[in-house]
Amino acid sequence: MIDRTNRYYLTTAEMLVMRAIWLADHDMVLSEVVKACNAVYEKNWKPQTVSTYLSHLVQKEFLRMDRNGKIYSYHPIVKAQEYMKYDVQNFVEFWGLTPAEMMKNYLAIRGSSKEERDELRASIAKMEEEQSK
């Protein structure tokens, strides 16, 4: 089951805020986060709402808040790849899937190109090579 006390547990709204920050190429201020979330995710969030989410993310140590005068900027502490690993692991454990079952189900829904399948084969071959060392 999902452990909401786990540091890595994020609500859907917190995930959207983090994704907006991860996709940015710089630290973001509140107005930028509001604009990004409202534009990309078609939300109509007010600054106070986003400020609450940012505060939660600082408390969970996903973000660092830096003050420059009256302006606060937010810098990601947890990297997107790190969170993605947690999220995938949580998903697999919740559904009781093996990695092969997860990929098979995903590809059955989404489909894949020849290039993607070749890349997947190469990744598997690399993992097998590393494990045989």
Residue pairs with C-beta under 8 A, 6 or more apart in sequence:
1 94
2 9
2 90
2 94
3 9
7 60
7 61
8 78
8 83
8 86
8 87
8 90
10 18
10 57
10 60
10 62
10 83
11 56
13 53
14 53
14 56
14 57
14 60
14 62
16 37
16 41
16 43
17 33
17 37
17 50
17 53
17 54
17 57
18 57
18 62
18 63
18 76
18 78
18 80
18 83
19 80
20 28
20 33
20 36
20 37
20 40
20 41
21 28
21 33
21 63
21 74
21 76
22 76
22 79
22 80
23 36
24 32
24 36
27 66
27 73
27 74
27 75
28 36
28 73
28 74
29 71
29 72
29 73
29 74
30 47
30 50
30 51
30 54
30 72
30 74
31 47
33 50
33 54
33 74
34 45
34 46
34 47
34 50
37 43
37 45
37 50
38 44
38 45
54 63
54 65
54 74
57 63
57 74
58 64
58 65
58 74
61 77
61 78
62 76
62 77
62 78
62 83
63 74
63 75
63 76
63 77
64 74
64 75
64 76
64 77
65 72
65 73
65 74
65 75
66 72
66 73
66 74
66 75
88 102
91 97
91 102
92 98
92 99
92 102
95 102
97 105
103 120
112 120
